[in-house]
Amino acid sequence: MTNLLEQAFREAQKLPDELQDEVARQLLKDIQSELKWQETLADSKIDISAIQYMAQAAIIEDDESEFGVRSSEFRIRNSLREGHSPTKFGT
């Protein structure tokens, strides 16, 4: 473990239990997301349009997450069905 991560955990220990749990949930979510990206990018047969789709979905999900909205994948799929490029999909 790096010194910076150790420092982050030491600081997190100072937070109330509820906030520690929230930090832990976010960290686990970020780790899972990073591992998923690493797995995707390591695939030599990767389709760039899949990367564009995933990136657009991640951006929209991040924008909407504070409101608890999970419609990004649905909206992107509808946009793709209408013939729009994932890179040109608007929110």
Summary of the structure (lengths in Angstrom):
residues: 91
radius of gyration: 17.1
end to end distance: 38.5
largest distance: 50.9
contacts: 184
relative contact order: 0.07
helix: 74%
strand: 0%
